[in-house]
Amino acid sequence: MQDKYKVITLCGSTQIKDVFIHVQKRLSLVGNIVILPVFFNKSGDEDI
């Protein structure tokens, strides 16, 4: 049961938010758990 899901962490420049989201969707749709950055300050999000 422990090996049922693969957990993948996406790392890299937060300036490429669209790429992160695209890759997350593709990996999630084939049954993976995907962890990615929550804040993308350089991509136009409001400052926190």
C-alpha positions as CSV (number, residue, x, y, z in Angstrom):
1,M,0.0,0.0,0.0
2,Q,2.9,2.3,0.7
3,D,4.1,2.2,-2.9
4,K,0.7,3.0,-4.4
5,Y,1.4,6.6,-5.3
6,K,4.7,8.3,-6.5
7,V,5.4,11.6,-4.9
8,I,7.2,14.1,-7.2
9,T,8.6,17.4,-6.2
10,L,9.0,20.1,-8.9
11,C,11.9,22.5,-8.4
12,G,13.2,25.3,-10.4
13,S,12.9,29.0,-11.2
14,T,9.5,30.4,-10.2
15,Q,9.6,32.7,-13.2
16,I,8.2,29.8,-15.3
17,K,4.9,29.4,-13.5
18,D,3.0,28.2,-16.6
19,V,5.5,25.4,-17.1
20,F,5.1,24.3,-13.5
21,I,1.3,24.2,-13.8
22,H,1.5,22.3,-17.1
23,V,3.9,19.7,-15.8
24,Q,1.9,19.3,-12.6
25,K,-1.3,18.6,-14.5
26,R,0.3,16.0,-16.7
27,L,1.9,14.2,-13.8
28,S,-1.2,14.3,-11.7
29,L,-3.4,12.9,-14.4
30,V,-1.3,9.8,-14.6
31,G,-1.7,9.1,-10.9
32,N,1.2,10.9,-9.2
33,I,1.2,13.3,-6.2
34,V,2.9,16.5,-7.3
35,I,4.4,19.1,-5.0
36,L,5.4,22.5,-6.5
37,P,6.1,26.0,-5.2
38,V,3.1,27.8,-3.9
39,F,4.2,31.4,-4.5
40,F,5.4,32.7,-7.9
41,N,6.3,36.3,-7.2
42,K,8.1,36.9,-10.5
43,S,5.2,35.8,-12.5
44,G,2.8,38.7,-11.7
45,D,1.3,37.4,-8.5
46,E,0.7,40.0,-5.8
47,D,3.5,40.4,-3.2
48,I,2.9,38.6,0.1
